[in-house]
């Protein structure tokens, strides 16, 4: 039933000219297959929200021109694989978020999350990608505008 409803949501987003935001956990291969089979419904863009998969899966999803959004979880001390995944994400497909009120970034982990903490995520992305904070802020802002401008043009 979950797959059927997901495919209906892809259809709805496509018919409305909207990007798709996907919350994906523990079903990476299945989601990859579903998206490959329905690639035509992704022409308005798609985001893997709070991406937490492997670098290998990220590369496969990147072939579908998806965006990858990273949140506070990439700042956690136990996020051993995150630096590599973030570093290998195509810069033109990189987004940042806070996922408020959850996944509060370090050093505030364990407390309520706020949008103002997005700078902590951006600083970690800058560190992992060997770029400046300003470059990441500019790039992720540009990527966000590009993705959501498609929606604006149709509405």
C-alpha angles and dihedrals in degrees: 000000000000091000092048092050091046091053090049089053090050088052092049094049090048093050091050095045093243132142117246121238112203125199102199128182129166096341103084100137093045091049091048091054093046092050093046090052091049101036092131088065091059097065090112091056136261136225128206096216116218090355110212103165130110127283089247092056091043089058090052093049090046089063085068091055093246124161120236119215121197126197141177094309090077089065095055117114091232093054093104097155096043099084091058094044093049093044091053095047111110104256092225089059098046123116133169132212143162102222090215134234091021137053094037110197124241130298089034097045113142093034133086114291124232133192090243088071091070087096089066089056091047091051091053091048089051090051093047094047096041092240134120124265088245092054091052093046091050095043097047091045090051091047091051092049091048093051097045096039087072087063093048093053091059099041 
